[in-house]
Amino acid sequence: MARRPAATGIQHSRAGDDPTIARRHARLHPTLEGIYLVEDLGSRNGTFINGAPVQGWAALKPGDELQVGNRRLRLTIRP
């Protein structure tokens, strides 16, 4: 039986580095199907995929831009 991958929290451990990222900002959850789901954890500055706010869970696809606070990240999956 395949194990479900663990969720990864997007956290900011040094609050002074970027005040737009909360200590518990968002959660990134890989699925068994190879899809990544993103959940905003009620952050003040929000979580966005390609400029659209994340409400509840949202799918993140290769090439998508994930914005957490003022930081922008691009999802790249290596074979």
C-alpha positions in Angstrom: 0.0 0.0 0.0 1.5 3.4 -1.0 2.0 5.9 1.7 0.6 9.4 1.3 3.3 12.0 1.1 3.5 14.4 4.1 2.4 18.0 3.8 5.1 20.6 3.9 4.4 23.9 5.7 5.6 27.1 4.2 7.0 28.9 7.2 9.2 31.8 8.0 11.5 31.1 10.8 13.2 34.5 11.0 10.4 37.0 11.1 12.7 40.0 10.6 13.7 38.9 7.1 10.3 39.5 5.4 7.4 40.9 7.4 5.0 39.9 4.7 5.4 36.2 5.4 3.6 34.8 8.5 5.3 32.2 10.8 2.6 29.8 9.6 1.6 31.1 6.2 0.7 28.2 3.9 0.8 24.5 3.4 2.1 22.6 0.4 0.7 19.1 0.1 2.0 16.6 -2.5 -0.5 14.0 -3.6 0.0 10.4 -4.7 -1.0 11.5 -8.2 1.9 13.9 -8.4 -0.2 17.0 -8.0 0.7 19.7 -5.4 -2.0 21.4 -3.4 -1.6 24.7 -1.7 -3.6 26.0 1.3 -3.3 29.4 2.8 -3.4 29.2 6.6 -5.2 32.4 7.1 -2.2 34.7 6.5 -2.8 38.4 6.5 -0.9 39.0 3.2 -2.3 36.0 1.4 -1.1 33.2 -0.8 -1.5 33.5 -4.6 -1.1 31.2 -7.6 -0.4 33.1 -10.9 -1.8 36.2 -9.2 -5.1 34.6 -8.1 -5.7 34.3 -4.3 -5.7 30.8 -2.8 -9.0 30.1 -1.1 -9.2 26.7 0.5 -7.0 24.2 -1.4 -5.7 25.1 -4.9 -3.7 22.9 -7.3 -0.2 24.0 -8.2 1.1 22.9 -11.6 4.6 22.9 -13.1 5.4 26.4 -14.2 2.9 28.1 -11.9 4.1 31.0 -9.8 3.4 30.7 -6.1 3.4 34.0 -4.2 3.7 33.9 -0.4 3.7 37.4 1.0 6.1 39.3 -1.3 8.1 36.2 -2.3 7.5 34.6 -5.6 8.4 30.9 -6.3 8.1 28.9 -9.5 7.2 25.2 -9.3 9.7 23.0 -11.2 9.4 19.2 -11.1 12.4 17.2 -12.1 12.0 13.7 -13.6 
